Amino acid sequence: MEYSVVNYLRPGAKLFDLRKMNEVQKKLYESAHLKNSFLHELVFWTDQPKLMEIGDAIEHNPYHFFFYMLARFYWFDAGDNEIIYYYPNKQNTYFSETALNSLPPRFRREYVKREGYEYVESPGCLVYKDSTGEPWMYAYVRDLYKHIWADTKKEKGKFTYLSRNKVNRKMRMITNEEEVLPHLKTIGFSVYSLEDLTFDQQIKLFRSSQIITGLHGAGLSHLVFCEPGTVVLELNNYGREDIKNHYMDISVKCGLRYYRSTALENVDDGLDNKRIQTEVYLAQLKELVSTVR
């Protein structure tokens, strides 16, 4: 098998020639929508030289983008090699486009497929509903953007509240946020909407914060960029049947101090909106602030 521009495959990934399948296996494989990737396996159908493509796994969602899409570069990444990949403007979202444009220069994106090549997706990764089974994943994604956060240090007294009031999808919002914000400011918290920040600014915000709090949402994926020891208080009152431990998993594996606040009331509007139990939440934040001063 000739790799051509795909010039490196990390140890641990296996090659799988789909032509070795019998007809029943091929039909099962294709019906399972696994034609382009498989867990830890690079799959191919021809002897043509190979080029890499990445698939869209809901690119506008930072959690999906970082860990279902971007992390899979790992299998082709030797740390200093040129990585050429095909990914057209699919949803053309600001987040995904700026995140791809912010990769180191050795990552070269192409928007049109070349003739005479077989395009392959990088091997699939072991991911669960709200965590990852790949011990390298969070560190790999964090270090892809080290050129952005390397000179940013955690600032003592920088307490960050993340507001979702500007998200495009008007759901999973805090409906009484306006009554909460003045109290947050009196105990030293600054309020940020990630939608107001550039990609670089988002990374630096998380890297520089001493305490981060906010409602469960994909923006908390940026916790991978925090310094170890950063305090995280996630507003999350989902029940056991919903799980939603995404950001606890990131925090634990990245050495952050994770806490969960269930000081929320569900709003019966079909949009998964919440109301903060203001007094309880503020008391929790004050207790955390006292531990870092």
C-alpha positions in Angstrom: 0.0 0.0 0.0 1.5 3.4 -1.1 0.7 6.3 1.3 1.9 9.2 -0.9 1.0 12.4 0.9 -0.2 10.3 3.9 3.4 9.8 4.9 3.1 8.5 8.5 0.8 6.2 10.4 1.2 6.1 14.2 2.0 2.7 15.8 -1.2 1.2 17.3 -3.2 1.9 14.1 -3.8 -1.0 11.9 -4.3 -1.3 8.1 -7.4 -3.0 6.8 -7.9 -3.8 3.1 -11.7 -3.9 2.5 -11.2 -6.1 -0.6 -10.5 -9.0 1.7 -14.1 -9.0 2.9 -16.6 -11.4 1.5 -19.8 -9.9 0.0 -21.8 -10.4 3.1 -19.2 -8.6 5.2 -19.0 -5.7 2.8 -22.8 -5.2 2.8 -22.8 -5.3 6.6 -19.9 -2.9 6.8 -21.4 -0.4 4.4 -24.9 -0.6 6.0 -23.3 0.3 9.3 -21.9 3.6 7.7 -18.4 2.6 8.6 -17.0 2.7 5.1 -14.5 5.5 5.7 -13.1 4.7 9.2 -13.0 2.1 11.9 -11.8 1.9 15.4 -8.0 2.2 15.3 -8.0 1.0 11.7 -7.1 2.8 8.5 -9.4 1.2 5.9 -8.9 1.3 2.1 -10.3 -0.2 -1.1 -7.6 0.3 -3.8 -3.9 0.4 -4.5 -4.0 4.1 -5.4 -1.8 6.5 -3.4 -3.6 7.9 -0.3 -4.7 11.3 0.8 -6.4 12.1 4.0 -9.9 13.6 4.5 -11.8 14.4 7.7 -15.5 13.9 8.1 -18.0 16.3 9.5 -19.1 15.2 13.0 -21.2 18.3 13.7 -18.4 20.8 13.3 -20.2 23.7 14.9 -20.1 21.9 18.3 -16.7 22.4 20.0 -16.9 19.1 21.8 -17.6 17.2 18.6 -15.1 19.2 16.6 -12.2 18.8 19.1 -12.7 15.2 20.0 -14.6 13.5 17.2 -12.8 15.3 14.3 -9.6 17.2 15.2 -8.2 14.5 17.6 -8.1 12.0 14.8 -5.2 13.8 13.1 -3.2 12.0 15.9 -2.9 8.9 13.8 -1.1 10.7 11.0 0.8 13.1 13.2 4.5 12.4 13.9 4.9 15.8 15.6 6.9 17.5 12.8 5.6 16.2 9.5 3.4 18.0 7.0 -0.2 16.9 7.1 -2.3 17.5 4.0 -6.0 17.0 4.4 -9.2 17.5 2.5 -12.1 19.2 4.1 -14.5 21.4 2.1 -16.6 24.2 3.6 -19.4 22.0 4.9 -21.4 24.0 7.4 -18.9 26.8 7.1 -19.3 27.8 10.8 -17.1 30.5 12.3 -15.8 28.1 15.0 -14.7 25.3 12.8 -13.3 27.5 10.1 -11.2 29.6 12.5 -10.1 26.5 14.5 -8.8 24.9 11.3 -7.1 28.1 10.1 -5.4 28.3 13.6 -3.7 25.0 13.3 0.1 25.1 12.9 1.3 25.8 9.4 2.4 22.2 8.8 -1.4 21.3 8.5 -2.4 22.1 4.9 -6.0 22.1 4.0 -7.3 21.3 0.5 -10.9 22.1 -0.6 -11.0 20.0 -3.8 -10.1 16.4 -4.2 -7.2 15.5 -6.5 -7.6 12.9 -9.3 -5.8 9.6 -9.0 -5.9 9.3 -5.2 -7.9 7.3 -2.7 -9.1 9.5 0.1 -9.1 7.9 3.6 -10.3 9.0 7.0 -8.0 8.6 9.9 -8.7 5.7 12.2 -11.6 6.0 14.5 -11.1 6.7 18.2 -12.6 5.1 21.3 -15.1 7.6 22.6 -18.2 7.1 24.7 -21.3 9.2 25.2 -19.6 11.7 27.6 -16.0 10.7 27.9 -13.0 9.3 25.9 -11.2 6.0 26.2 -8.1 7.4 24.5 -5.6 8.5 27.2 -3.7 10.8 24.7 -6.7 12.7 23.3 -7.1 15.7 25.6 -3.3 16.4 25.7 -3.1 16.1 21.9 -5.8 18.6 21.2 -4.4 21.0 23.8 -0.9 20.8 22.3 -2.1 21.4 18.7 -2.8 25.0 19.8 0.2 25.4 22.1 1.4 28.3 19.9 -1.7 30.2 21.1 -1.7 29.5 24.8 2.0 29.0 25.6 2.6 32.5 26.8 -0.6 32.8 28.7 -0.6 32.2 32.5 -3.3 31.7 35.0 -4.1 35.0 36.6 -4.8 35.1 40.3 -8.3 36.6 40.9 -9.5 36.0 37.4 -12.9 34.5 37.9 -14.9 33.7 34.8 -18.7 33.2 34.3 -19.7 31.9 30.9 -23.0 33.1 29.6 -25.0 31.3 26.9 -27.3 34.2 26.2 -25.8 34.7 22.7 -25.8 31.2 21.4 -27.3 30.7 18.0 -29.5 27.9 19.1 -31.8 29.5 21.7 -31.9 26.5 24.0 -30.2 25.5 27.3 -30.2 29.1 28.5 -30.4 30.6 32.0 -33.8 32.4 32.0 -33.1 34.4 35.2 -29.5 35.3 34.3 -30.1 39.1 34.5 -30.9 38.8 38.2 -27.8 36.7 38.9 -25.2 38.7 37.0 -25.0 41.7 39.4 -24.3 39.4 42.3 -21.6 37.5 40.4 -19.8 40.8 39.8 -19.8 41.7 43.4 -17.8 38.6 44.3 -15.3 39.2 41.5 -16.6 37.4 38.5 -16.4 38.8 35.0 -19.0 37.7 32.5 -18.1 36.4 29.0 -20.0 35.1 26.0 -17.7 33.0 23.8 -19.6 34.3 20.8 -18.0 37.7 21.4 -14.4 36.3 21.4 -12.1 35.1 18.6 -10.9 31.5 18.7 -7.5 32.7 20.1 -9.3 34.7 22.8 -11.4 31.8 23.8 -8.4 29.6 24.4 -6.5 32.4 26.3 -9.6 33.1 28.4 -9.7 29.5 29.7 -5.9 29.4 30.1 -5.8 32.6 32.2 -8.8 31.9 34.4 -8.4 30.8 38.0 -12.1 29.8 38.4 -14.5 29.0 35.6 -18.2 28.5 36.0 -21.2 28.2 33.6 -24.0 26.0 32.5 -23.4 22.6 30.8 -22.6 23.3 27.2 -20.1 22.6 24.4 -18.1 25.7 25.1 -16.7 24.0 28.2 -14.7 21.8 25.9 -12.1 24.6 26.1 -11.3 23.3 29.6 -8.6 21.2 27.9 -6.6 24.5 27.6 -6.7 25.3 31.3 -3.7 25.1 33.6 -3.8 22.2 36.1 -5.4 23.3 39.3 -8.0 25.6 37.7 -11.3 25.5 39.6 -14.4 24.5 37.6 -18.0 24.7 38.8 -20.3 23.3 36.2 -24.1 24.0 36.5 -25.5 20.6 35.7 -28.6 19.0 37.1 -29.1 16.3 34.6 -30.2 12.9 36.0 -28.4 9.6 35.9 -30.2 8.6 32.8 -28.8 11.5 30.9 -25.2 11.1 32.2 -23.5 14.2 30.7 -20.2 13.9 32.4 -18.3 15.4 29.5 -16.6 18.2 31.4 -16.0 16.3 34.6 -14.1 13.8 32.4 -12.0 16.6 30.9 -11.4 18.2 34.3 -10.3 15.0 36.0 -8.0 13.9 33.2 -6.4 17.4 32.8 -5.8 17.9 36.6 -8.5 20.5 37.2 -10.5 20.9 40.4 -14.0 20.0 39.3 -17.2 20.6 41.1 -20.8 20.3 40.0 -23.7 22.6 41.1 -27.2 21.3 40.8 -28.6 24.7 42.0 -31.0 24.8 39.0 -34.7 24.5 38.3 -35.9 23.1 35.0 -38.0 25.4 32.8 -40.9 23.5 31.2 -40.5 25.1 27.7 -39.2 22.2 25.6 -35.9 24.0 25.1 -34.0 22.6 28.1 -33.8 26.0 29.7 -33.0 26.5 33.4 -33.4 28.9 36.3 -30.5 29.3 38.7 -31.3 29.0 42.4 -29.4 32.3 43.0 -28.7 32.1 46.7 -27.5 28.5 46.6 -25.3 29.1 43.6 -23.7 32.3 45.0 -22.9 30.6 48.3 -21.1 27.8 46.4 -19.1 30.3 44.4 -18.1 32.3 47.5 -16.9 29.1 49.1 -14.7 28.3 46.1 -13.4 31.9 45.9 -12.3 31.5 49.6 -10.2 28.5 48.7 -8.1 30.3 46.1 -7.5 33.6 47.9 
